[in-house]
């Protein structure tokens, strides 16, 4: 697997095969072949844009939910985690170590929609023991990208 190619694509998924080939000292045809294979093998799962919701004037409600679940015999956490991940409101779902089992990122149009998902869908699933919801108030950095550029670094005044 070409780690350098993956790193370049993570930085800029819109980079052309010609640009990537020049950086990796190979041919555009070889890059196209490698990308096609990575997509076929599901190493590359998707290409997505990171959108600044404020500038796009989107008013989505985003939340992170800590979920405690009961592991199933012969399935562990996987079966219930996969079931939760299937909901359209769920954007990401991770198995975690620590005081809870799953970390679930969700999004809805309104606070009521998010609350309804938690109370009517998520919390009622057999095996879900508890949830703790945290609402996203403001995003500073997302997937390695700073939302707002800092114009100048101001130094704090130093007093003697």
PyMOL CGO cylinders between C-alpha atoms (Angstrom):
from pymol import cmd
from pymol.cgo import CYLINDER

trace = [
    CYLINDER, 0.00, 0.00, 0.00, 1.27, 3.44, -0.93, 0.3, 1, 1, 1, 1, 1, 1,
    CYLINDER, 1.27, 3.44, -0.93, 1.22, 5.42, 2.35, 0.3, 1, 1, 1, 1, 1, 1,
    CYLINDER, 1.22, 5.42, 2.35, 2.58, 8.53, 0.63, 0.3, 1, 1, 1, 1, 1, 1,
    CYLINDER, 2.58, 8.53, 0.63, -0.31, 8.50, -1.86, 0.3, 1, 1, 1, 1, 1, 1,
    CYLINDER, -0.31, 8.50, -1.86, -2.85, 8.09, 0.94, 0.3, 1, 1, 1, 1, 1, 1,
    CYLINDER, -2.85, 8.09, 0.94, -1.31, 10.99, 2.86, 0.3, 1, 1, 1, 1, 1, 1,
    CYLINDER, -1.31, 10.99, 2.86, -1.45, 13.26, -0.18, 0.3, 1, 1, 1, 1, 1, 1,
    CYLINDER, -1.45, 13.26, -0.18, -5.08, 12.33, -0.86, 0.3, 1, 1, 1, 1, 1, 1,
    CYLINDER, -5.08, 12.33, -0.86, -5.99, 12.99, 2.78, 0.3, 1, 1, 1, 1, 1, 1,
    CYLINDER, -5.99, 12.99, 2.78, -4.50, 16.47, 2.44, 0.3, 1, 1, 1, 1, 1, 1,
    CYLINDER, -4.50, 16.47, 2.44, -6.22, 17.19, -0.89, 0.3, 1, 1, 1, 1, 1, 1,
    CYLINDER, -6.22, 17.19, -0.89, -8.62, 14.68, -2.39, 0.3, 1, 1, 1, 1, 1, 1,
    CYLINDER, -8.62, 14.68, -2.39, -8.98, 16.92, -5.46, 0.3, 1, 1, 1, 1, 1, 1,
    CYLINDER, -8.98, 16.92, -5.46, -5.30, 16.65, -6.43, 0.3, 1, 1, 1, 1, 1, 1,
    CYLINDER, -5.30, 16.65, -6.43, -5.02, 15.49, -10.02, 0.3, 1, 1, 1, 1, 1, 1,
    CYLINDER, -5.02, 15.49, -10.02, -3.24, 12.26, -10.94, 0.3, 1, 1, 1, 1, 1, 1,
    CYLINDER, -3.24, 12.26, -10.94, -0.66, 14.43, -12.73, 0.3, 1, 1, 1, 1, 1, 1,
    CYLINDER, -0.66, 14.43, -12.73, 0.07, 16.44, -9.59, 0.3, 1, 1, 1, 1, 1, 1,
    CYLINDER, 0.07, 16.44, -9.59, 0.23, 13.32, -7.44, 0.3, 1, 1, 1, 1, 1, 1,
    CYLINDER, 0.23, 13.32, -7.44, 2.48, 11.56, -9.96, 0.3, 1, 1, 1, 1, 1, 1,
    CYLINDER, 2.48, 11.56, -9.96, 4.91, 14.47, -9.97, 0.3, 1, 1, 1, 1, 1, 1,
    CYLINDER, 4.91, 14.47, -9.97, 5.07, 14.49, -6.17, 0.3, 1, 1, 1, 1, 1, 1,
    CYLINDER, 5.07, 14.49, -6.17, 5.53, 10.71, -5.99, 0.3, 1, 1, 1, 1, 1, 1,
    CYLINDER, 5.53, 10.71, -5.99, 7.87, 10.46, -8.98, 0.3, 1, 1, 1, 1, 1, 1,
    CYLINDER, 7.87, 10.46, -8.98, 5.68, 8.07, -10.97, 0.3, 1, 1, 1, 1, 1, 1,
    CYLINDER, 5.68, 8.07, -10.97, 3.22, 8.26, -13.87, 0.3, 1, 1, 1, 1, 1, 1,
    CYLINDER, 3.22, 8.26, -13.87, -0.38, 9.55, -13.81, 0.3, 1, 1, 1, 1, 1, 1,
    CYLINDER, -0.38, 9.55, -13.81, -1.54, 6.16, -15.13, 0.3, 1, 1, 1, 1, 1, 1,
    CYLINDER, -1.54, 6.16, -15.13, 0.14, 4.39, -12.20, 0.3, 1, 1, 1, 1, 1, 1,
    CYLINDER, 0.14, 4.39, -12.20, -1.55, 6.82, -9.76, 0.3, 1, 1, 1, 1, 1, 1,
    CYLINDER, -1.55, 6.82, -9.76, -4.97, 6.21, -11.37, 0.3, 1, 1, 1, 1, 1, 1,
    CYLINDER, -4.97, 6.21, -11.37, -4.40, 2.45, -11.14, 0.3, 1, 1, 1, 1, 1, 1,
    CYLINDER, -4.40, 2.45, -11.14, -3.40, 2.67, -7.46, 0.3, 1, 1, 1, 1, 1, 1,
    CYLINDER, -3.40, 2.67, -7.46, -6.37, 4.90, -6.56, 0.3, 1, 1, 1, 1, 1, 1,
    CYLINDER, -6.37, 4.90, -6.56, -8.79, 2.58, -8.35, 0.3, 1, 1, 1, 1, 1, 1,
    CYLINDER, -8.79, 2.58, -8.35, -7.37, -0.39, -6.41, 0.3, 1, 1, 1, 1, 1, 1,
    CYLINDER, -7.37, -0.39, -6.41, -7.55, 1.49, -3.09, 0.3, 1, 1, 1, 1, 1, 1,
    CYLINDER, -7.55, 1.49, -3.09, -11.22, 2.31, -3.80, 0.3, 1, 1, 1, 1, 1, 1,
    CYLINDER, -11.22, 2.31, -3.80, -11.96, -1.30, -4.81, 0.3, 1, 1, 1, 1, 1, 1,
    CYLINDER, -11.96, -1.30, -4.81, -10.30, -2.60, -1.61, 0.3, 1, 1, 1, 1, 1, 1,
    CYLINDER, -10.30, -2.60, -1.61, -12.31, -0.04, 0.42, 0.3, 1, 1, 1, 1, 1, 1,
    CYLINDER, -12.31, -0.04, 0.42, -9.14, 1.53, 1.79, 0.3, 1, 1, 1, 1, 1, 1,
    CYLINDER, -9.14, 1.53, 1.79, -10.50, 4.81, 0.41, 0.3, 1, 1, 1, 1, 1, 1,
    CYLINDER, -10.50, 4.81, 0.41, -14.12, 4.94, 1.53, 0.3, 1, 1, 1, 1, 1, 1,
    CYLINDER, -14.12, 4.94, 1.53, -15.26, 8.37, 0.33, 0.3, 1, 1, 1, 1, 1, 1,
    CYLINDER, -15.26, 8.37, 0.33, -14.23, 11.83, -0.76, 0.3, 1, 1, 1, 1, 1, 1,
    CYLINDER, -14.23, 11.83, -0.76, -15.84, 14.62, 1.27, 0.3, 1, 1, 1, 1, 1, 1,
    CYLINDER, -15.84, 14.62, 1.27, -15.71, 18.38, 1.53, 0.3, 1, 1, 1, 1, 1, 1,
    CYLINDER, -15.71, 18.38, 1.53, -15.30, 20.08, 4.90, 0.3, 1, 1, 1, 1, 1, 1,
    CYLINDER, -15.30, 20.08, 4.90, -17.92, 22.84, 4.97, 0.3, 1, 1, 1, 1, 1, 1,
    CYLINDER, -17.92, 22.84, 4.97, -17.98, 25.84, 7.31, 0.3, 1, 1, 1, 1, 1, 1,
    CYLINDER, -17.98, 25.84, 7.31, -21.63, 25.73, 8.44, 0.3, 1, 1, 1, 1, 1, 1,
    CYLINDER, -21.63, 25.73, 8.44, -21.58, 29.35, 9.64, 0.3, 1, 1, 1, 1, 1, 1,
    CYLINDER, -21.58, 29.35, 9.64, -20.44, 30.73, 6.29, 0.3, 1, 1, 1, 1, 1, 1,
    CYLINDER, -20.44, 30.73, 6.29, -22.81, 28.40, 4.44, 0.3, 1, 1, 1, 1, 1, 1,
    CYLINDER, -22.81, 28.40, 4.44, -25.59, 29.68, 6.73, 0.3, 1, 1, 1, 1, 1, 1,
    CYLINDER, -25.59, 29.68, 6.73, -26.52, 26.18, 7.87, 0.3, 1, 1, 1, 1, 1, 1,
    CYLINDER, -26.52, 26.18, 7.87, -28.32, 25.85, 11.17, 0.3, 1, 1, 1, 1, 1, 1,
    CYLINDER, -28.32, 25.85, 11.17, -27.89, 22.14, 11.87, 0.3, 1, 1, 1, 1, 1, 1,
    CYLINDER, -27.89, 22.14, 11.87, -27.78, 20.95, 15.45, 0.3, 1, 1, 1, 1, 1, 1,
    CYLINDER, -27.78, 20.95, 15.45, -24.80, 18.68, 16.13, 0.3, 1, 1, 1, 1, 1, 1,
    CYLINDER, -24.80, 18.68, 16.13, -24.31, 16.53, 19.19, 0.3, 1, 1, 1, 1, 1, 1,
    CYLINDER, -24.31, 16.53, 19.19, -21.94, 13.93, 20.59, 0.3, 1, 1, 1, 1, 1, 1,
    CYLINDER, -21.94, 13.93, 20.59, -23.48, 11.12, 22.61, 0.3, 1, 1, 1, 1, 1, 1,
    CYLINDER, -23.48, 11.12, 22.61, -21.67, 8.87, 25.04, 0.3, 1, 1, 1, 1, 1, 1,
    CYLINDER, -21.67, 8.87, 25.04, -23.50, 5.53, 25.01, 0.3, 1, 1, 1, 1, 1, 1,
    CYLINDER, -23.50, 5.53, 25.01, -23.15, 2.67, 27.48, 0.3, 1, 1, 1, 1, 1, 1,
    CYLINDER, -23.15, 2.67, 27.48, -24.30, -0.66, 26.04, 0.3, 1, 1, 1, 1, 1, 1,
    CYLINDER, -24.30, -0.66, 26.04, -24.40, -4.29, 27.06, 0.3, 1, 1, 1, 1, 1, 1,
    CYLINDER, -24.40, -4.29, 27.06, -22.12, -6.46, 24.94, 0.3, 1, 1, 1, 1, 1, 1,
    CYLINDER, -22.12, -6.46, 24.94, -23.86, -9.43, 23.31, 0.3, 1, 1, 1, 1, 1, 1,
    CYLINDER, -23.86, -9.43, 23.31, -22.72, -13.02, 23.63, 0.3, 1, 1, 1, 1, 1, 1,
    CYLINDER, -22.72, -13.02, 23.63, -20.74, -13.99, 20.50, 0.3, 1, 1, 1, 1, 1, 1,
    CYLINDER, -20.74, -13.99, 20.50, -21.10, -10.48, 19.07, 0.3, 1, 1, 1, 1, 1, 1,
    CYLINDER, -21.10, -10.48, 19.07, -19.60, -8.18, 21.67, 0.3, 1, 1, 1, 1, 1, 1,
    CYLINDER, -19.60, -8.18, 21.67, -20.36, -4.55, 20.92, 0.3, 1, 1, 1, 1, 1, 1,
    CYLINDER, -20.36, -4.55, 20.92, -20.35, -4.92, 17.13, 0.3, 1, 1, 1, 1, 1, 1,
    CYLINDER, -20.35, -4.92, 17.13, -23.96, -5.89, 16.39, 0.3, 1, 1, 1, 1, 1, 1,
    CYLINDER, -23.96, -5.89, 16.39, -25.51, -3.04, 18.38, 0.3, 1, 1, 1, 1, 1, 1,
    CYLINDER, -25.51, -3.04, 18.38, -22.87, -0.54, 17.21, 0.3, 1, 1, 1, 1, 1, 1,
    CYLINDER, -22.87, -0.54, 17.21, -23.61, -1.44, 13.57, 0.3, 1, 1, 1, 1, 1, 1,
    CYLINDER, -23.61, -1.44, 13.57, -27.33, -1.05, 14.22, 0.3, 1, 1, 1, 1, 1, 1,
    CYLINDER, -27.33, -1.05, 14.22, -26.83, 2.41, 15.74, 0.3, 1, 1, 1, 1, 1, 1,
    CYLINDER, -26.83, 2.41, 15.74, -24.52, 3.43, 12.88, 0.3, 1, 1, 1, 1, 1, 1,
    CYLINDER, -24.52, 3.43, 12.88, -27.28, 2.70, 10.34, 0.3, 1, 1, 1, 1, 1, 1,
    CYLINDER, -27.28, 2.70, 10.34, -29.49, 5.62, 11.47, 0.3, 1, 1, 1, 1, 1, 1,
    CYLINDER, -29.49, 5.62, 11.47, -29.44, 8.58, 9.06, 0.3, 1, 1, 1, 1, 1, 1,
    CYLINDER, -29.44, 8.58, 9.06, -28.88, 10.99, 11.99, 0.3, 1, 1, 1, 1, 1, 1,
    CYLINDER, -28.88, 10.99, 11.99, -25.61, 9.25, 12.90, 0.3, 1, 1, 1, 1, 1, 1,
    CYLINDER, -25.61, 9.25, 12.90, -22.54, 10.70, 11.18, 0.3, 1, 1, 1, 1, 1, 1,
    CYLINDER, -22.54, 10.70, 11.18, -19.87, 8.76, 13.08, 0.3, 1, 1, 1, 1, 1, 1,
    CYLINDER, -19.87, 8.76, 13.08, -19.83, 5.95, 15.64, 0.3, 1, 1, 1, 1, 1, 1,
    CYLINDER, -19.83, 5.95, 15.64, -16.75, 4.74, 17.53, 0.3, 1, 1, 1, 1, 1, 1,
    CYLINDER, -16.75, 4.74, 17.53, -16.08, 2.00, 20.08, 0.3, 1, 1, 1, 1, 1, 1,
    CYLINDER, -16.08, 2.00, 20.08, -14.23, 3.64, 22.97, 0.3, 1, 1, 1, 1, 1, 1,
    CYLINDER, -14.23, 3.64, 22.97, -12.33, 2.72, 26.09, 0.3, 1, 1, 1, 1, 1, 1,
    CYLINDER, -12.33, 2.72, 26.09, -13.18, 4.32, 29.41, 0.3, 1, 1, 1, 1, 1, 1,
    CYLINDER, -13.18, 4.32, 29.41, -16.45, 5.14, 31.15, 0.3, 1, 1, 1, 1, 1, 1,
    CYLINDER, -16.45, 5.14, 31.15, -18.71, 4.56, 28.12, 0.3, 1, 1, 1, 1, 1, 1,
    CYLINDER, -18.71, 4.56, 28.12, -18.67, 2.17, 25.17, 0.3, 1, 1, 1, 1, 1, 1,
    CYLINDER, -18.67, 2.17, 25.17, -19.68, 4.12, 22.07, 0.3, 1, 1, 1, 1, 1, 1,
    CYLINDER, -19.68, 4.12, 22.07, -19.12, 7.70, 21.01, 0.3, 1, 1, 1, 1, 1, 1,
    CYLINDER, -19.12, 7.70, 21.01, -21.83, 8.69, 18.52, 0.3, 1, 1, 1, 1, 1, 1,
    CYLINDER, -21.83, 8.69, 18.52, -21.80, 11.92, 16.50, 0.3, 1, 1, 1, 1, 1, 1,
    CYLINDER, -21.80, 11.92, 16.50, -25.24, 12.97, 15.26, 0.3, 1, 1, 1, 1, 1, 1,
    CYLINDER, -25.24, 12.97, 15.26, -26.80, 15.84, 13.35, 0.3, 1, 1, 1, 1, 1, 1,
    CYLINDER, -26.80, 15.84, 13.35, -30.36, 17.08, 12.98, 0.3, 1, 1, 1, 1, 1, 1,
    CYLINDER, -30.36, 17.08, 12.98, -32.24, 20.06, 11.61, 0.3, 1, 1, 1, 1, 1, 1,
    CYLINDER, -32.24, 20.06, 11.61, -33.54, 21.14, 15.04, 0.3, 1, 1, 1, 1, 1, 1,
    CYLINDER, -33.54, 21.14, 15.04, -32.95, 20.53, 18.72, 0.3, 1, 1, 1, 1, 1, 1,
    CYLINDER, -32.95, 20.53, 18.72, -36.29, 18.68, 18.84, 0.3, 1, 1, 1, 1, 1, 1,
    CYLINDER, -36.29, 18.68, 18.84, -35.19, 16.34, 16.03, 0.3, 1, 1, 1, 1, 1, 1,
    CYLINDER, -35.19, 16.34, 16.03, -31.96, 15.49, 17.86, 0.3, 1, 1, 1, 1, 1, 1,
    CYLINDER, -31.96, 15.49, 17.86, -33.82, 15.04, 21.17, 0.3, 1, 1, 1, 1, 1, 1,
    CYLINDER, -33.82, 15.04, 21.17, -36.38, 12.83, 19.43, 0.3, 1, 1, 1, 1, 1, 1,
    CYLINDER, -36.38, 12.83, 19.43, -33.67, 10.63, 17.97, 0.3, 1, 1, 1, 1, 1, 1,
    CYLINDER, -33.67, 10.63, 17.97, -32.10, 10.14, 21.39, 0.3, 1, 1, 1, 1, 1, 1,
    CYLINDER, -32.10, 10.14, 21.39, -35.32, 9.53, 23.31, 0.3, 1, 1, 1, 1, 1, 1,
    CYLINDER, -35.32, 9.53, 23.31, -37.31, 7.57, 20.70, 0.3, 1, 1, 1, 1, 1, 1,
    CYLINDER, -37.31, 7.57, 20.70, -34.69, 5.66, 18.73, 0.3, 1, 1, 1, 1, 1, 1,
    CYLINDER, -34.69, 5.66, 18.73, -31.35, 5.40, 20.51, 0.3, 1, 1, 1, 1, 1, 1,
    CYLINDER, -31.35, 5.40, 20.51, -32.36, 5.09, 24.16, 0.3, 1, 1, 1, 1, 1, 1,
    CYLINDER, -32.36, 5.09, 24.16, -35.09, 2.55, 23.44, 0.3, 1, 1, 1, 1, 1, 1,
    CYLINDER, -35.09, 2.55, 23.44, -32.80, 0.04, 21.71, 0.3, 1, 1, 1, 1, 1, 1,
    CYLINDER, -32.80, 0.04, 21.71, -32.40, -3.21, 23.66, 0.3, 1, 1, 1, 1, 1, 1,
    CYLINDER, -32.40, -3.21, 23.66, -28.89, -3.24, 25.09, 0.3, 1, 1, 1, 1, 1, 1,
    CYLINDER, -28.89, -3.24, 25.09, -28.55, 0.55, 25.46, 0.3, 1, 1, 1, 1, 1, 1,
    CYLINDER, -28.55, 0.55, 25.46, -27.98, 1.17, 29.17, 0.3, 1, 1, 1, 1, 1, 1,
    CYLINDER, -27.98, 1.17, 29.17, -27.49, 4.95, 29.23, 0.3, 1, 1, 1, 1, 1, 1,
    CYLINDER, -27.49, 4.95, 29.23, -26.65, 8.00, 27.17, 0.3, 1, 1, 1, 1, 1, 1,
    CYLINDER, -26.65, 8.00, 27.17, -25.01, 11.36, 27.89, 0.3, 1, 1, 1, 1, 1, 1,
    CYLINDER, -25.01, 11.36, 27.89, -25.48, 14.03, 25.24, 0.3, 1, 1, 1, 1, 1, 1,
    CYLINDER, -25.48, 14.03, 25.24, -23.18, 16.98, 24.57, 0.3, 1, 1, 1, 1, 1, 1,
    CYLINDER, -23.18, 16.98, 24.57, -24.23, 19.65, 22.06, 0.3, 1, 1, 1, 1, 1, 1,
    CYLINDER, -24.23, 19.65, 22.06, -21.73, 21.28, 19.71, 0.3, 1, 1, 1, 1, 1, 1,
    CYLINDER, -21.73, 21.28, 19.71, -21.81, 25.02, 20.39, 0.3, 1, 1, 1, 1, 1, 1,
    CYLINDER, -21.81, 25.02, 20.39, -18.97, 26.13, 18.12, 0.3, 1, 1, 1, 1, 1, 1,
    CYLINDER, -18.97, 26.13, 18.12, -16.39, 24.41, 15.93, 0.3, 1, 1, 1, 1, 1, 1,
    CYLINDER, -16.39, 24.41, 15.93, -12.79, 25.64, 15.95, 0.3, 1, 1, 1, 1, 1, 1,
    CYLINDER, -12.79, 25.64, 15.95, -11.10, 22.79, 14.11, 0.3, 1, 1, 1, 1, 1, 1,
    CYLINDER, -11.10, 22.79, 14.11, -12.62, 19.94, 12.11, 0.3, 1, 1, 1, 1, 1, 1,
    CYLINDER, -12.62, 19.94, 12.11, -10.79, 16.96, 10.62, 0.3, 1, 1, 1, 1, 1, 1,
    CYLINDER, -10.79, 16.96, 10.62, -7.47, 18.78, 10.95, 0.3, 1, 1, 1, 1, 1, 1,
    CYLINDER, -7.47, 18.78, 10.95, -8.72, 22.02, 9.35, 0.3, 1, 1, 1, 1, 1, 1,
    CYLINDER, -8.72, 22.02, 9.35, -8.90, 25.26, 11.34, 0.3, 1, 1, 1, 1, 1, 1,
    CYLINDER, -8.90, 25.26, 11.34, -12.23, 27.02, 10.80, 0.3, 1, 1, 1, 1, 1, 1,
    CYLINDER, -12.23, 27.02, 10.80, -11.01, 30.57, 11.38, 0.3, 1, 1, 1, 1, 1, 1,
    CYLINDER, -11.01, 30.57, 11.38, -7.62, 31.86, 10.42, 0.3, 1, 1, 1, 1, 1, 1,
    CYLINDER, -7.62, 31.86, 10.42, -5.82, 33.74, 13.15, 0.3, 1, 1, 1, 1, 1, 1,
    CYLINDER, -5.82, 33.74, 13.15, -4.76, 37.06, 11.63, 0.3, 1, 1, 1, 1, 1, 1,
    CYLINDER, -4.76, 37.06, 11.63, -1.89, 37.85, 13.98, 0.3, 1, 1, 1, 1, 1, 1,
    CYLINDER, -1.89, 37.85, 13.98, -0.59, 36.17, 17.05, 0.3, 1, 1, 1, 1, 1, 1,
    CYLINDER, -0.59, 36.17, 17.05, -0.78, 38.78, 19.79, 0.3, 1, 1, 1, 1, 1, 1,
    CYLINDER, -0.78, 38.78, 19.79, 1.61, 38.32, 22.65, 0.3, 1, 1, 1, 1, 1, 1,
    CYLINDER, 1.61, 38.32, 22.65, 0.21, 38.72, 26.10, 0.3, 1, 1, 1, 1, 1, 1,
    CYLINDER, 0.21, 38.72, 26.10, 1.64, 41.66, 28.03, 0.3, 1, 1, 1, 1, 1, 1,
    CYLINDER, 1.64, 41.66, 28.03, 4.40, 40.72, 30.42, 0.3, 1, 1, 1, 1, 1, 1,
    CYLINDER, 4.40, 40.72, 30.42, 4.49, 42.45, 33.75, 0.3, 1, 1, 1, 1, 1, 1,
    CYLINDER, 4.49, 42.45, 33.75, 7.60, 42.65, 35.93, 0.3, 1, 1, 1, 1, 1, 1,
]
cmd.load_cgo(trace, "trace")
